[in-house]
Amino acid sequence: DPRYTGKVLDILKRKKVHATFFVVGTRAKKHPDLVRRIHREGHAIGNHSYSHPDFSRLPLDKMQEQIRRTEAGIRELVVFRPRIIRPPYGEILTGQLEWAKSAGYTVVNWDVDSSDWRQLTSADVFRNVTKSVRPGSVVLMHAGGGEGQSLMGTVRALPGIIDWLRERGYEPVTLPELLGVPEKRG
């Protein structure tokens, strides 16, 4: 999202933090320079579907198409296929999960939801993260939003969240680092 992703990347660079960005295929196609920048600056890239549908409402073949289409687009931009998938809305069916595992993917959800997609204030985003985080937490935040959606609460909260985590002995890392899995698939 050209409105927010660059701002988030600037903060991460200033704070010397690498994060994981789950890329939506349609957004990657519209903004290839942002995907390349994410990769160039050392962040991990994951697959977040092509058009952000609820996987639990799709048959397996349509879910697979969502993953494969996004994977092909990302591969064109950064010359690798992401191993990690985050299903939109955190929804995935057992058969889809089994297929993903058998195809060499790692499916990741979160245990701390900033709820930033609700266009919250920075204070609310900060509170939602800091009240629930614990060692090994996966924190859900967004660097891209829907049309007309403001993620300025995220942008404003992020530096303070990083500082708060470090003051308490946490160090933000990418999901491949946290989980001990490769970023790249086959």
Number of C-alpha atoms within 10 A of each C-alpha: 18 14 14 18 21 17 17 20 21 14 17 18 14 10 13 11 17 19 20 19 23 20 24 23 24 15 17 19 16 12 13 16 13 17 22 14 15 21 16 11 15 14 22 23 27 27 27 23 27 22 15 15 17 15 21 17 12 15 12 16 10 13 22 17 13 22 22 17 17 27 25 15 21 25 13 13 15 17 11 17 21 26 22 26 21 20 24 19 13 13 14 18 16 10 11 19 16 12 14 19 12 10 12 12 21 21 19 14 15 12 13 18 16 22 16 26 20 13 16 17 18 20 13 17 25 23 14 17 23 16 10 13 16 14 8 13 14 19 19 15 20 19 21 21 18 9 7 6 12 19 24 19 19 28 25 18 19 21 16 14 18 19 13 14 16 12 10 8 8 15 13 18 17 19 23 19 14 12 12 9 14 15 22 16 15 11
